[in-house]
């Protein structure tokens, strides 16, 4: 396969080839439509042909296979096919591969041919990765994992390949591991063999692997890398280079934030941030059951009815020039409860022995259950837990009051206490 270096990246040249093998019973060919160049959305069709060129009837062993191999766009789902069935698929860093197994008869007459065809619309992935590559070959014994040396191959390149050059995986932060990966489309027989990392254009001693752990000395610099490889088909050398788009930054550290306050409607919650190292500018975002709350970007947050029943968290983000932005998220509060509403109760009746007193409760939040406790001289009267209470001689000379407590599922308990009555008389 011919591969050319273009603007720091690779593109696949339109090419086709056949490698025959003595005694190989099949000859192969591949045609493509379009024959050269494609763009995203354009339909691409590859037709693979295997012809019995042995001069005699070919009996296919039960373990034999004729396989077409396709490399290009994402392997899942496999492009649709006729005359063959998709088999194994493999996803690699810069391309994907799908194998197709021909529908084989028991025998194939001399000169007869078998075809397999795949067809699909080219995607932006195909264009950005330079092209598509295919191969067809014969495996007389699939159990051995080996295939006969006779095969055919075919490539077509994208009309305007992106030629991305080396691309990088990882975050440019001191202490982090980053990877330099082959950009564009290399093809199955083009193998990267050497790497060199650079710091502001100067080769890094020891930076000769595909992975590199960023050192303190790299802080503030731009990392780049070159990759070298071999084209096993024609022996040519392939080189690529690429540069990371962001300067290396240092990491910052911070504890997980906490939330202080009452988890109920109307309650005020405050984010506790602890010590950030180094000191950074902090911003906040509050969440209700994982959903950002619009406008809730201060250190404190007043819970509204919209958050009733949710779990509140806060994300704290620290920024500082030369350091990696860091976001830490708190644990959640207990589920937000609602706030009950009820007026201060009153005491109706004459505070006299034998005369009943009644708690006047007014209107509370619908669905609220009310409980009562009467007090004489500020001391709870044992057993006096009804809405009404009749004073006895034990309460003479003491003022009476009633405490009303409202409860409802999903709401915070609310307690209201009346003003004291006059003293109880005989």
N, C-alpha and C positions, 0 to 999 in steps of 0.2 A: 504494500500500500504506500503510495507516495504521500508524504506529509511535508508541508511547507511552513516556514516560520513567517508570520505576518503580524506586524505591529505588536510584537511582544507576546503574541498568542499563537495558537495552532489552528489551521484549517485543513480539512481533508480535500485533497485534489480528486476530481472526478477520474476514476480509474477502474479498470477491470483486469482480471488476470486468471490464468489457469495453470495449475501445476499437475502434470500427468505423472503417473507412476506405472512402470512396467508390470503387466499382468493385472492391472486394476480393471475389473469388468465393466465399470461405469465411467462415462465421461460426463462432465458437468458444464453447465452454462447458467448465467444469471443475466436477466435483462431488467432494466429499471425504467419507470415512467414517472416523472420526466427523466430523460437520459442524462441531464446535467443541470444542476442548480434548482433550488426550490425555495419557497418562502412559507411563512407560517400560514396555516389554513389550506395550503395546496395539497391535493390528494397525491400520495406516493404509493406506487405499486411495484413490488419486486416479484418477479417470476423466476423460480428455480426449476431447472430441467436436469434430470438424470437419465441418460440414454445408455442402453445396453450395447456397448461397442465391442463385446467379446467375440461376436460372430456365432454364438450359440445361445440356446435357451439358458437363461440364468435362473437357477433355483436359489431362492433366498433362504439362508438358514433361519431357524426360528429366533435366534439371538441377534440377527442382523438388523441394522437400521440405516436409513438414509436421513441425514439431519441437515436442516438449514438453520443457520445461526444468524440472528439479527441483533445489531447493536445500534442504539440511538436513543429514542425517547424512553420515558419511564416504562419499566417492564410490567407494571400492573395498572390497568389490565393489559394483557398481551394484545397486540394488533390482531384483528380478525384474519382468518386464513381459510383457504380452500385447498383440498388435496393433501392436507397435512394438519396435524393437531399440535397446539402449543404444549411444550413439556416444561422442563426446568427453566426458571428465570433467576437472574442474579442482578442485584443493584450495587454499583460501585460508586466511588466518589464523583466521577465526572461522566459516567455513562451507565447504561443498563443493557443487559443481554437477555435474549429469549431464545430458547431452542424450540424448533418445530420438527416433529417426526412425520416423515412421509407416510401416507397410507400405502403399505406395501402389499402386492399380491403374492401368492405362493411362488409364481414363476413370471419371468418377463422375457418375451420373445426377442430374438436378435434384432437389433435396430429399433426396438420399441422404446418409448420414453415415458417417464413419470414426471408430473409437474406438481409444484407446491407454489401457492401464490398468497402473499400477504399484502393488505392494502389498508391504508389509514390516512387521516389528515395530518399533515405535518404540524407540529406544535411550536410554540415559542421556545420550548426546551430544546427541540431539534436545532433550531436556528442558532440559539445562544451557544450550543455545544458543537457547532461547526458542520455537522452532517450526519449521515447514516452509513453503516457498513454491514455487509452481509457475506456469508460463506455457506457453501454446501459441500458435504463430504459423505463418504460411505464408511460405516462401521460394520465390518463382518462379524464382530463379536462384541456386543455391548457390555458383556460381563467383564471383559478385560479392561474396559475404559480407554482403549486405544482406537484410533481411527486410521484408515488407510492413508498413505501420503498423497494420493491424488485428490485434488479439490479445486474449487473455483471460488473467486471472491469478487466483490463488486462494491464500489463506494460511490456516493454522490454527496456533494457538499451543499451547504446552504448558500443561497444567493448572496447574502451579506452576513457571513459569520461574525459573531461578536468578538472573536479572538481575545478572550479575557486574560490570557497569560496565567501565571501562577495565581491561585486563589488561596485564601487563608481560612482556617477554622480556629476559633478560640478568641479570647478577649485580651487585648494588649495591656495587661496589667502585671506589674512585678509579682513574681511568684506563680503566675499562671502558665499552663502549657498551651502552646499554639502549634498548629500544623501547617506546613506548606504542601499544597496538593496540586496535581497537574490540572491546568485549566484547559478549556477547549475540549477537543475530541482526539484522543491518541490512537484508539483502536487496540484490539486484543494483543497484537504482536509488537506494540511499541511500549517499552518498559522503562520507567524512570529508574536511574541507578545512582545518581549523585545529587547532593543538596549542598548549598552554601547559604548561610544566613549572614545578613549585613546589618550594622548599626550605623545609621546616617551614612550609608554608602561604604563603610569600612568593614571588611570581612571579620566576622566574630570567630575567634579561635575556639575550636571545638564545636562550632555550630554547623555540623555537617550531616545531620540527620533530618528526616522529614519532620520530626518534632523538636521543639526547642522550649526550654523552661526560661522564662524571661527573668533576667538578673536585675539587681538594683542599679547596675551601671547603665542599663537600658532606659531608665526613667527619663522622660522628656525627649527621647529620640524617636525616629521613624525606623521601623524594621522592614527589611525587604529580603527576598530570597531568590535564588536561581535554582533551576532543576535541569539536570542533564539526563539524557536517555539514549537508547539505541532503537533504531527501526530494524527489527530482525529480518525484514523482507529484503532490504537493499543495503543494509549495513551503515546507513547514514546516521549522523549524530543529530539528536534533537535537543535544543536548549530553549528554556523558557525563563522569564523573569517576571517578578511582580512586586509591588510595594503596598504595605498596609496603609490604610487611609487615615488612621488615627495615631497620634503620638502615644507612647507608652506612659501610663500613669501609675501612681502608687496606690495601694489599697488603703482604705480606712476601716476602722473597726468601731463597733457600737453595740451596746446591749439591746436586747429585745425591749421595746417600749411597753409600758403598762398603762392602765386606764384607772383613774381615780374618780369616784363620784357615784351617784345613785342611778341605777339602771331602770329608770321609769320615765314615762312621759312627763316633760317639764323639768327633769333632772339635768344638772350640768355635769358633763364629763370632761376630764382634763387628761391630756396625754402626758405621761411622765417619761422622759427621754433618757435619763442617766447621762453618763459622760461619753462623748464622742471623741475619738482620737484619730487625727488631730481635730481641734474644734472646727466645726463646719456650719454653714448656713443651713438651717433646717426648715423644711416645709412639711405640711400635713395634709392628709386626705382621710376623711372618715368614711366608713363603709357600714351598710346595713345588710347583714347576711350576705356579704361578699359583693354587694352592688354599691358603687360610689354614690355618696350623697351629694347632690349638686350644691355647690357653694360652701360645703363643710370643709374648709381648708385652714382653719385656725387651730391653735393649740387646744382651745376649749370648744365644746359642742353642746348645745342645748337640745335635748331630745324632744321631738315633736310627735304628734299623734301618728304621723306617717311611718314612724319607726316602731310602733306598737307591735309586739310579738316577734321582733327581729333580734339578731345577735350583732352587737356593735364591735367593730375593730377600728384601729387607726394605723395607717402606714406613715412612717416618718422617713423622709428622704433627705440625706445630707449631701451637699455639693461643696467642693473646694477646688480651686484651680490646681491642676497637677495631680489630682487624686481621682480615683474611680468613684463615680456616683454610687451611693449605697442606699438601699431602701430596706428598712426593717419594719415588720408588721407585728402588732401586738396579738396576744390571745384575745378571745372574745369575752364580752361581758355575759352575765346571765341574761336570759331572754327579757327583753324590755316589757315591763308591765305598764298597764294604763293607770291613769290617775282618777280616783273616785272623787265625786263632788257631792258635798252635803253641807247644810247649814249648821250653825251652832244650835244645839237643842235648848229647849226651855223647860221649866218645871211649872205645871199647871195644877192648881189646887191650894188649899189652906194647910200650912204646915202645923197640923194639930193631931194629937194622938187619936187614932181611929179614923181619921179622914184620909182617903186615898189621894196620892200624888201621881200625876201622869206625865211621862216624857213627851214633849212636843218636838217631833223630829223634822218636820218640813219635808221637802222633796229632795231625794237623793238620786244618783245615777241609776237609771232603770236597770233592774236585775240585781240590785244590791241587797244582800242579806244583812239585817241589823241585829246587833246584840247589845244588852244593857247591863250596866252595873251602877247601883245606887251607893252613895257615900253619905255618911253622917259625921259632920265635923272633920271632913277630909279623910275618914277611914272607911274602907269598903265594908258594907253591911253584908255579912255572910248570907248567901242564898237569895239576895235581893237582885235578881237578874231578869226580871220581867219589865214590861213597859210601864207598869204601874207598881207603886209601893205604898203601903199603909204604915205610917210611923207607929211605934209602940212607946211605952214609957222609957225604954232604953235610949231613945233619941231625943228626949226632952232637953231643951236648952242647946241643941246642936243645929247647925244649918244643914240643909239637905242639897245634894247635887246629883246629877246623873251623867254617866259617861256612855256615849253611843259609839259603837264600833261597826263600821261597814266593811264587808268582804264580798269579793266576786272573783271568780276564776280569771286569771290574766290581768288582774289589777292589784296595785299595792293597797294594803289595808289602810283605812282611814279612821281615825278616832277623834271625836269631838266631845267636849265636856261643857255642860251648862254652867251658867253663873249660879252661885249659891242662893238658896231661898232665905227667907227669914228664919229665925230660930223656931224649933218645934215647941208648941205649948201644950198644956194638958187640956 
